Amino acid sequence: MSSWPVQEGVFELGDWPAERGGVIRSARLAWQTHGTLNEARDNVIVYPCSYTATHAGQSWLIGPDGVLDPERWFIVIPDMFSNGVSSGAADTPEYPGVVTVRDNVLAQERLLREVFGVTHLAAVYGFSMGAMQAYHWAALFPDRVERAIVVCGSARTAPHNRVFLSGLLRTLEAAPEYVGGGQFSAVPHASLRAFGHIYAGWGLSQDFYRQELFRTVLGAPDLDTYLQTDWEASFAARDAANLYAQALTWFHGDISANDRYGGDLAAALGAIEARVLLMPGETDLYFRVADNAAELTQLRRGELRPIPSVWGHRAGSPAGLPEELAFLKAAVRGWLAE
């Protein structure tokens, strides 16, 4: 039981057109809020979800002594399409072939405006795919976002990142249960196990495995057990159609892929008026420090502050990692205080 107000709800969007064709029929956007919206409505932080995450799974960093303080901020967690809580490929007939990050952010903007009467954001904070959504917020609504905090994310999914995602997508497509269009006739158990093993090789760094932190810190007796309990089990609990749909969303991530910017990434980055804090993990294998460093040169007001860690991508969501959490908390709270 939290000591601050927490609300949950589902916003009915109606039929929601996807920008690349198709419609999410009777679209539903689940959400959770922490804290109290002030009278001026200027204390709002939007905290979008990462890949497969839900509001329940990522609220751990919210607290008076957490990364995001609900006693100062009104924090809104919108659930991304196909995360198992909002509308998704697993439960929506004729789900669009591609639902983009922009589709998600436009739905979130409507939620903020129609449910809470909010048009301006103090900040958008996101990790991984949530960071991609934070970047999109800043680029799509440049005069309405004061700060964007991008933790282990990028403005455009890099080619090497797309190679990783292509491997995941091809693994799901190779399942005997795959029927095309991102759909499955039954649970593809073998492909989901393979999916978990592929992800394990990318989610943590070579240094993590070399130092056997899965054993000394996480308590697994050996590598095989760690892969089974932490990776196979995690993805076995997910719906394959949702995994496929969100991986496509990630694959096509690009803040400039719209009529406003016409694919010109430099123009999209240059249009952002928000102060942008870029926090890649030093050993992240798919959202690389070099990608954020290149983006930084195009931003009006940005700062690059890599997270020193051998925990790879996991460093950006450091539950149970005291050093990484302290670094993240100090950087984010400082950025929000300025």
Secondary structure, DSSP 8 states (H G I E B T S, - for coil): --SS-EEEEEEEEEEEE-TTS-EEEEEEEEEEEES---TTS--EEE----TT--HHHHGGGBSTTSSB-TTT-EEEEE--TTSSSSS-TTTSTT--S---HHHHHHHHHHHHHHHH----BSEEEEETHHHHHHHHHHHHSTTTBSEEEEES--SB--HHHHHHHHHHHHHHHTSTTEEETTEESS--HHHHHHHHHHHHHHHS-HHHHHTTHHHHTT--SSHHHHIIIIIIHHHHTS-HHHHHHHHHHHHT-BTT-STTTTT-HHHHHHH--SEEEEE-BTT-SSS-HHHHHHHHTT-SSEEE--B--SSGGGGGS-TT-HHHHHHHHHHHHHHHH-
